[in-house]
Amino acid sequence: SVFRYISSFPDSNPAPRDVIPKEQVLVPDEYHTLGFPEVRPDISVMDRGLQSKLWRHRAAFGEVKWNVGHGPDPPQPGRVSVIVTQAAGYARLHMSARPFSLFSVALLIFGTRFCVGIFDRNGVVLSPTYEMFAEEGLKKLIGVVRNLTHVLTDVDLGRDPTVDILDSDEAERLTGVSNPYPLYRISPIGQDNRSWCTIGPPVWSSISLLGRGTLIFRVREYHPGTGQGNVAHLGDQTMVMKTAWRDSGRNSESSIYQSITASHPGLAQFLIGEDVITAGGATLTVDSVRGNAAKLEDSPVLHRLILRSVGRPLWEYNSDLELLKGWLAALNAHEFLSSRKVLHRDVSPGNILLAADPEKAEAGSEGFLSDLEYAHIQDILETKVEVIEREPVKRGRTAEDKAKRGAPLTGTRHFMSSKLLSAVGRGSPTKHVVEDDIESFVWSLGYAVMRKAVTATNGNKDEKEAHELYMTSFKKAFSHLSAQAILDNRKSTHSPVAFARLPELDSFIDRQVSVPLQKLLRALQQRMRKRTIYEEDEQTRMLRPEQESEVAALLGSPTDALDTLSLAAVELSYEFLRRVTLPCIQELESHRNLDIIRK
């Protein structure tokens, strides 16, 4: 292709990267990319000679549209072009799969025109548009391709400058594993002088483009070699490192942890944390990454912290009993925080972890709750829960974005309460209260069970058809981006806690989920359905005719008015969740020595 010719044009230094045309589907076959859609970008920029279908091996990507009208010109308020929309979808996958990415670079070609897009956690900045076949435009295009393949470093293309990738030989020596997942060495955090090294793939990597971009790794202290045969080595103790963009107008997560003087066995234990500072002493913000001369108002700040508490993702449970005990321990920790006027406000599966060693976990510490960045202390804050006025596309490297960020303050969208999602859809302010977080615990449990079943059966040829159907249900439950689509899905048979009721999946579910856990999921689904009807009709103050029979079936009695759905019938409290969960735990404990309770 023309791009490959430009990149390989005779040079004293061979190009370290190739431009690869559209030729293969990128597959989500890594631990932290499960659920990614299978896509095929038109252009990939990769290390020379590397053959890979993984997103993390792409240094940059490109998208081509034959119609000039699909491009971003002319810019129109409230309109995002087709090519930018598609590239934004790719950028979120790219940044999620490629750890420690601060931004993603894309070459956008539409008809005979092109521009370069820089996608970061605050939106996208576009370069001016050029005509490819005009002299100036052709020179610019050649310059872009040469820079992507010859000149720009991984840091230039988005990698956090405080993070290095260890070479494969050292990674193998440090881990004792052949061809391990890349090891990343992280510079000291704040005034602390310790360096850190990641172990294995990310525990969690946010798939959202806008927002915090949360990244969680297991880490150990990295001790550099001092010469004379003393080679670099890793410390013995494994900890957890979290990196995320924080709102500069709020207290950092580290400061919130430090403000909680009491302790709870189900709450993560904090070690150190600070905003990320470069070697030159600059704080890493979206503004500094963009190189803006005009400061962004409330520019997000990159924050990093280390937790002593080491856990496993909620969906990596070895038994249903372990899952429920760990989930309940985190719920109890949430109640502990609430009793001290601290509201978490971002409950999600990535923030609920199981004890690293369930056999050694004491009662109440089988799991723990982490991520207090958006916790609110004292009064419950009333906040707008959606970005209403955001202008996502800006021209030029110095463009200023004054839109306020709202959604990240109220939780991870797929696990938000239905009340908050409705407010997002309406663009109206609402109060985030304890009950909203409790509902997020329900959706997080559903996610953990679904994901566990997906990974436990992946590759099992005997269950291929059932597994594909189940994977479809999983993606429908957790791949939607709009608030309304998520709400609509919760009312369907693909709801995160309704999947166990699909007749076509009965035998599959019976092999994956114990009878007590199925009972719990059905109880939660019934309660969530009642709440949905109650919340919908609280706004209209009457039931729609088509809902009357459904409510009657749910309550076991006739109904023709909202009053039939009492607050007690739709309550979602700590007490309610314990009331329906503890019998399941007791039943599972009574059969602890059996293989598992199945139909």
N, C-alpha and C positions, 0 to 999 in steps of 0.2 A: 504494500500500500504506500501511498504518498508519505504518510506519517513515519512509517518504518524506514523509508528511504532518507527522510530528513534526519531521523535520529541516528542512522548508521552512516551518514555522509562522512567521507574520509576525515579522520581527526587523529591527532597524535595520541589522544587518550580515548580508548574505546568507551562507548556509552555504557554506564553501569545499569541502565534500564532500557527495556524494550517497550514499544507501543504495540499492544496486541489488539487486533480487530475482534469484533464480535464473533465468537466461535464456540463458546461453551457456557452452559448454565452454571452459575455459582451456587454451590450446594451448602446448606446449613448443617454440616456434619461435624461441627465442633461442639463441645459441651455448652458453651455460652451463646451459641447461635441457634439453639433449638427453637423452632417456630418461625425462623426467618422465612420469608417467601423465596422461592427459587426464581432468580431473575438473571438477565443477561445484558449487562451494560454494553453499549456499542463499542466502547474503547476502554482498554485497561492499560495502565502503566505499571509494569512489573520489573523486578530485578532480572537482568539479562540471563537467559537460559533457564529460568524457573518455570516449571510446568505445574500449575495449581488451579484448583477450582474454589479456593478459599478467598473470602473477602479480605482477610488480614494480610494477604500477600499483594494486594493492590496498593501502590503508593498514591495513585490518583486514578480517576476514571473520566470518561467522556460520554456524552449523549448526542445523538444526531437526529435532527428532524428535517425532512426535505422541504417543509413549508416554512417560509419566512414568517408567516403569521403565527407560528407556534413559539416564536421567540419572545423575549421580554420587551421588544420595542413596538410601538412607543409605550413607555410606562404609563399605567392608568391606576389611579387610586382604587384600592379594593380588589384589583385584578392581579392574579399571579399566573404567569404564562404556563402553557402546557409543559414546555421543556424544563422550566425551573421547578415545577411541581414534581415531575418525575425524578429529576436530579436530587431534589430534597429527600425523596423517598430512598434513593440509593445512598445518599450521604449519611442518613441515620444508620443504615446497615453497616456502612463502611466504618464509621466512627465507633459503633458498638463492637464490631468484630476486631478492630485494630486498637488494642489497649493503649491508653495514654494519648489518644488523639485529641488535640485541642480544636482542630478544624479539618475540613476535607476540601480538596481542590478538584474542580471539575471543569473540563473543556466543553463548552456548549456550542454546538454548530446547528444553525437553523437556516436552511436554504443556502444562500451564498454568503451568509454572515456568521460571525462567531463572537463569543466573549468568554471570559473566564469567571467562574463563580467560586467564591470562598464561603463555605457553609460552616457556621459555628453554632454555639448554643444560644445565640441571640438572634439568629436569622441568617440571611445571606447578603453578601456584598458582591455586586457585579462590576466587572470592568466595563469601560466603554465598548460599544459594539463596532466591529470592523468588517469591511467588505473583503472577502478572501482574495478576490481577483483584482483588487486595486493594488497599486504598488506598495502603499503604506501598509495595507491590511495583510498582504502576503508576507512582508517582512515581519510583521507582528506575529503571524501564525508560525513562521519558521522559528522565531525567537521563543515562543511559548513551548513548542515541541522540544527544541534544543534544551531549554531550561529544565523541563520536566525529566528529560532523559539523561542529561549530562551534568547540569550545574547544581540544581537544588538538592539539598541534603534532606534526610528524613525529618529533621527539625524544621527546615524550611517548608516542608509539606505537611506540617501539622503536629509532629510528635512533641510532647512536653520536653522542654530543654533541660529539665532537672532529672530526666530519666535516660539511662543508657541501656542498650540491649547487649547482654554478654554474648560473646562469640560461642559457637556450638561446642567447641572443645572444652572451654571452661564450664559451660553449662552441664556437659556430661560429667566432668570431673566433680563438680560440686554436688550433683544429684545422684551420681552413680547410675544414671539411667541413660540408655542409648537413645539418641534423637528425642530429647524431652521437649515439652512445650517451652517456648522461649523464656529465658529468665531476664527480668528487668531489674536493674540496680537503681535505687532511688536515693537521691541526695538527702542529707540530714534535714530534719523538719524543725524549723524555727531555730532556737538557740541550742537545741539538743545536737550533739556531735555524732550521733550514730547514723550509719547508712543502712539501708534495708534492701533485701532481695526477695522478689516474688517467688512463690512455690506453686507450680502447676498453672492451669488456666484460671481465668477470673471466676470467682464464686458468683459474681453478679455483674452484669454490664448493661446499663440502660439502653433501650432500643429507641428512645425518644430523641428527636433532633433538638428541639428546644427544651430548656429547663436545666436541670442539674447535671445530667450525664453521669450519674453515679457509677463508680467502678470500685469493686471490692475484690481484693486478693488476700490470700494467705501469704505471710511474709516471715522471714527470719532476719536477724541482724547480720549484716555483711561486714566481715572483718577483712580489710585489704591486706595483701602480703606486704611485709616490711623488708623484703630482700633476704639474702643469705639463706635461701632455702625455705623461708617462711612464706608459704603461698597463701593466697586468699582462701578464706573458709567461711562457713555459715555458722551462726549460733545454734544452740540446741533447741531453744524455745520458739515454737511457732505462734505467731500472733496474727491479727487481722488488720489490714490497712484499707482505709476508705478514702477515695479521692472524689470530690464533687465540687461543682460550681455553687457558690452560695450568694445570696442576695447581700450586697454590700450595705444595705440599709438595716440589716438584722444582725443580732448577735451570732457569732459563729457557733457551730455545734460543739466545739471543744469547750467554749465558755459555758454553754448550757450544762454539759456533763459536770463541769467543775462547780456549778452552782448548786448541785444536788448533794447535800451533805450526808444524807442517810443512804443506806445500801439495800439492795434486794437481790436475792439469788437469781431472779429471772431478768435482771437488767444487766446489760453489757458493762464491763469494767473498763474505764478509760485509762490510758497511759499518757500519751502526749498528742498534741495537735496544734497546728498553726496554719496560717495562709501560706501558700507556696511562694517562695522567694527565689528568683533566679541567681546565678553566680554573680551577676552584676549588681545585685541588691534590689532589683525591681520586683514589686509584687505582681504576680500573674493575674491579670484581669482580661476580660474580653476586649476592653479598650486598648490595653497594651499589646495584646496579640494582633489586633487589627492595625496597630501603628497609627492610631488616630491622633491628629493634632488637636482636634476639638474633642473634649472628654465626653464619653457617654454618661448620661445621668444615671447614677446608681449602677455602674458597670459591675456585672457579676465577677466575683473573686474566686479563684481556685483555692480550695481548702483541703488539707490532708490531715488525717489523724490515725493513730494506732490504738487498737483495743487489745487488752490482755485476753479478753474472752474469745476463745476460738470455737467456732461451731461449724456445723454443716448446713447446707441449704435445707429448708423445710421439706423439700420433696425427696431428699435422700435418706428417708427413714428406712429402717430395716424391718419394721413391723408397724401395723396400724396402732398398736398400743404405744409405741415410742412416739409416733406422730402426735397422737392426742395428748400425751403427757407433756411433750415439748410445747405444743401449741397452747395448752392451758397454762403452763408456766409463764409464757410470754403475756398471755391475757392477764394473769394475776399481777405481773410487773406493771402492766398498763394501768391497772386499778390502783396500784401503789403510787404511781406518778400522779394520777388524777386526784388522789386523796391529798396530795401536796400541791395542788393547784397547777399541775403541769399537764398539759394536753398534748399528746404526741403529734397528731394531725397528718401522719404519713405512714400509716400501717399498710404494709405490703409483704408479699412472700420474701422479698429480698431483705426485709428488716426483722424477720422472725427466723431465728436459727436454732437448730438442735444442738445439744451438747456434743462435743467432739467425741467423747467416750461415754456412751449411754450406760455402760456397766458401772462406771465410777461416779455417775451423776447422783448427787444427793436429792432427796425429795424437794421439789420446787425449783430445781436447777436443771431439769431435763431439757429445757430450752431457754432462750432468752430473747429479749427485745432490744433492738439497737436503733441507731439513726435518729437522733434527737434534733436534727438541724431545724426542722420546722415546728418543734415543740413550742407551745405558747405558755408562758408562766403568768399566774394570777388570772386576770379577767380573760374570758374567751373573746378573742378578737373577731369583730365582724369584718369580713373582707370580700371583695369581689372575686369570684372564683374562676373567671375566664379572662383571657386576653381579648379585649373588645376592640381596642383602637390600634392594635399592632399593625405596622406597615412592614411586612416581612422582607421586602426586597429594597435594598438601598444601592444607589449608584456611587461608586468612588470609594477609595480607601479612607476618606475622612468623613463619611456620612454619619450624621448623628441620629440615634434612635431614642426618642423620648417616650415611647410607649411603655406603660407599666406592665410588669409581669405579675399575673395573678394565679394561674392554675397551679404552678408548682407549690404555692403556699398551702394548698389544701389536700395534697396527696397525689399518689400515682394514679392516673386516670382509670385504669382498668380495675382498680380496687377501691375507688371512691364510693361513698354511699350513693344510693340512687337519688337522694335529696340533693346532694351537692352536684351530681351530674345534671340533674334537671335545671339547677341554677346556672350551670355552665351553658346549657343549651339556650336558656332564656337571656343570658347575659346580665343576670340580676344579682345583687349582693345577697348573702345569706350568712347565718352564723354556723360556724363549724363547732359542733358540740360533741360530748363524750360518745353519744349514741352513734354518731357518724363513724368514729373510729372502731366501735364495736362491730358495726356492719362490715367494715374493711377486714376484720378478722375472719368473718364468714367467707368472703370472697377469696381470701388468701388460703384458707383451708381447702376450698374447692380447687383452686389452682394447684396446690401441692399434690392432691390426690390424682388429678388428671395428668399432671406432668410425670408423676411417678409411674403411672400405668403406661404412658407413652414410651418412656425410656426403658421400662422393664420388658416390654415386648418388642422393641424396635429390632427388626431383623429376623423375627420368628416367622418362618415361612408358613407354618401350619396355621397361623392366625393372621395372615397377610390381609385378607379382606376385612376382617373385623378391626385390625389395627389401622387400616386406611380410613375406615369410617370413623373410628375413634379420634384419629389425628385430625380429621375434618372438623369434628365437634370441638376439639381443643383449639384449633385455629379460629373457629367462629367465635369461641368464647373470649379469646385474648388477642386477636389480631386487629380488631377494629380500632380506628383512631378517633372518630367523632363521638362526642358524648351521647348523641341520640342513637347511634348504631350500637353502642355498648348497652344502653338502656333497653333497646328493642331486643337485643340478644338475651338479656336477663329474663325476659318474659317468654322466651322460647324454650324448646326442649334441649337447647345447647347451652343453657345457663350453667355457670360454673358449679352449681350444686344440684342441677336437675339431670345431668347426663346419666346418672345411675338409674333413671326411670325410662330410658329408651329401650323399648322391647327388643329391637334388633341387636342390642348390645348386651342383653341379659347374660348370656353364657360367658361373654368376654369379661364383663364386670364381675361376675361371680368368681372368676379365677384370679382377679386382681384386687378386689376389695372385700374385706370381711363383712359378714352379715351385720354385726353391731355398727360398723362404720357406715354401711349402706342405710341403716335405720336413722343414724344421726343426720346424714345428708338429706334424707327425705324430710325429716323434721325441720331442718333448717330451710329447705326449699319451700315447704308449706308456709313457714313463718315469713320468709322473704316475699312470697307471692301475696300474702295478706297485706304486708306492709306496702307493697307496690300499689295495690288497689286502694288502700287507705290514703296514701300520699297523693295519688292521682285525684281522688274524689274529695280530698280535703280542700283542693283548689276550687272545685265546682260545687261542693257541698251536696252532691247527690251522685248516686251510682248510675252509670250508663245502663240501659236496659239489657244489653248483652252480657253485662257482668253479674247480674242478679243471680243467675243459676250457678255461676262459678263460685260466688261468695257463699251461696247456700251449701254447695258441696264442700267447700273448705271448712265452714263452721258447723255443718251438720244440722242446720235449721233454716227455715225460710228467712228471707231478708228482703227488704225493699227500701232501706234507708241507710245512710252513713252511720247512724248511731249503733247499728248492729255490730259494726266493727269497732269494738271498744278499744281504748288505749291498751288495756290489759291483753287483748287478743293480738296486738301487733307490737308489744314491747320488745325491745332488744337491749338487754342489760347484761351485766356481768353475771347476775344471779340466774338469768334465763339460760345463758350458754353453759354455765356450770350444771344447771339442773338437767339439761339434755345430754351433756357430755359425760358426766361422772358415771351414770349407769352403763354407758358404752365401755368406759375404762374398766369398770368392775367386771363386766361380762368378759372382756378380753383377758383380764388378769386371772379370772377363774379358769380360763383355758390356756394359760401361759405355756403349759408343757405340750400342748397339741401343736401340730404343724401350723394351722390357722383355721379360723372358723369360716367355713364356706358352705354354700347351699349344697 
